[in-house]
């Protein structure tokens, strides 16, 4: 028979039934491991994406850099022989430029490619180049006081040009590689620009 006394005893056995039930539910939720993979992936996804994009960007820059180096070496060998495509009526300089474009042109903007070549009388002059300063800005250092012949050989060491037979020529090709993804522009290079540079030193053959 249910009476007030029985109700009191039942209350003593289970004084807070709803609270105990809530605590049991929280413990079950705490122990439940469903969905942990999705949560872990959410924490790891961002740095993983950064890493993958950085690897791709760096690999592309290195590919172009290696291609520039290969083109520089081949072009310098072409230049030291004095080869000129006479049928196309090209200068030796343009012949070298065309060879570079043939090799790396599809990967870069040729208008941004900077090609320089300095001519020296001999290998010793590489360590003691003459002092050249274009004071009047006319693009020529033949004016008085603009050329100091350091080694006294009468040859303008370090001047721009591909020289003649027996001269030493230093070829330099540089290209400002633009990081394509804004995500990595603040991390790689200088303001998103990686300056790729390739050098080659050759001695012109007799021709």
HURATA-V754177 format. One record per pair of residues at least 6 apart in sequence whose ideal C-beta (glycine too) atoms are under 6 Angstrom apart, sorted by the first residue. I is the first residue (numbers start at 1). GAP is how many residues later the second one is. Records with the same first field share a line. If there is no record, write none. Layout:
I: GAP + GAP
This chain:
53: 128 + 130 + 131
54: 130
57: 122 + 127 + 131
61: 116 + 133
64: 43
65: 131
67: 37
68: 36 + 105 + 128 + 130
69: 129
71: 29 + 32 + 33
72: 99 + 101 + 126 + 128
73: 127
75: 21 + 24 + 25
76: 95 + 124 + 126
78: 21
79: 17 + 83
80: 122 + 124 + 125
81: 124
82: 125
84: 8 + 11
85: 10
101: 9
108: 67
112: 64
113: 62
114: 60
115: 58
116: 56
117: 45 + 52 + 54
118: 40 + 52
119: 40 + 42 + 44 + 48 + 50
120: 6 + 37 + 48
121: 32 + 34 + 36
123: 45
125: 32
128: 22 + 23
129: 28 + 29
130: 18 + 19 + 20 + 26 + 27 + 28
131: 17
132: 9 + 15 + 26
133: 13
134: 7
135: 11
141: 6
147: 9
162: 7
163: 6 + 41
165: 39 + 41 + 42
166: 38
167: 37
168: 35
169: 33
170: 31
171: 29
172: 27
173: 25
174: 23
175: 21
176: 17 + 19
177: 17 + 19
179: 6 + 9 + 10 + 13
185: 7
